[in-house]
């Protein structure tokens, strides 16, 4: 008995998970200050600029977190 394999290639794409939001965060590179995580990236940037005004610290690590899912491209 000969067994044959059938290979099917289905296109997929990656997309943001529909039940989640993108979260923005930032932390100072010079001290332990951290911005309040938010779904509003501009709000986090304003917090960084305010921290610079108070401390003179100019370097930040910005983090953007999102959740994704792979779906079949139909």
C-alpha positions as CSV (number, residue, x, y, z in Angstrom):
1,X,0.0,0.0,0.0
2,X,1.4,3.4,-1.0
3,X,0.6,6.4,1.2
4,X,0.6,9.8,-0.4
5,X,0.9,13.0,1.5
6,X,-1.2,16.0,0.5
7,X,0.4,19.3,1.2
8,X,-1.8,22.4,1.2
9,X,-0.4,25.8,1.6
10,X,-2.7,28.4,3.1
11,X,-1.8,32.1,3.3
12,X,-1.9,33.6,6.8
13,X,-1.4,37.1,8.1
14,X,-0.6,38.5,11.5
15,X,-2.9,41.1,13.0
16,X,-3.5,42.9,16.3
17,X,-5.6,40.8,18.7
18,X,-9.1,42.4,18.5
19,X,-9.7,42.2,22.3
20,X,-6.6,44.2,23.3
21,X,-5.1,47.7,23.0
22,X,-1.5,48.8,22.4
23,X,0.1,49.9,25.6
24,X,2.8,52.5,25.8
25,X,5.4,52.7,28.6
26,X,8.6,54.6,29.2
27,X,11.4,54.6,31.8
28,X,14.3,57.0,32.4
29,X,17.8,55.8,31.5
30,X,19.3,57.9,34.3
31,X,17.1,57.0,37.4
32,X,14.3,54.7,38.3
33,X,11.5,56.9,37.1
34,X,8.8,55.3,35.0
35,X,5.8,56.8,33.2
36,X,2.3,55.5,33.9
37,X,1.5,52.9,31.2
38,X,-1.2,54.1,28.9
39,X,-3.0,53.3,25.6
40,X,-2.2,57.0,24.7
41,X,1.4,57.2,23.4
42,X,1.3,61.0,23.4
43,X,0.4,61.0,27.1
44,X,3.5,58.9,27.9
45,X,5.6,61.3,25.8
46,X,4.3,64.3,27.8
47,X,5.2,62.5,31.0
48,X,8.8,62.0,29.7
49,X,9.1,65.7,28.8
50,X,7.8,66.7,32.2
51,X,10.4,64.4,33.8
52,X,13.1,66.0,31.7
53,X,11.9,69.5,32.9
54,X,12.1,68.4,36.5
55,X,15.3,66.3,36.4
56,X,17.2,67.3,33.4
57,X,17.3,63.6,32.3
58,X,17.0,63.3,28.6
59,X,17.2,59.6,27.8
60,X,14.3,57.2,27.9
61,X,13.5,53.7,27.0
62,X,10.1,53.6,25.3
63,X,8.1,50.4,25.1
64,X,5.1,49.6,22.9
65,X,3.4,46.4,23.7
66,X,0.7,44.8,21.6
67,X,-0.8,41.4,21.3
68,X,-1.1,39.7,18.0
69,X,-2.7,36.7,16.4
70,X,-2.2,34.8,13.2
71,X,-5.3,34.4,11.1
72,X,-6.0,32.6,7.9
73,X,-6.0,35.1,4.9
74,X,-9.2,34.4,3.2
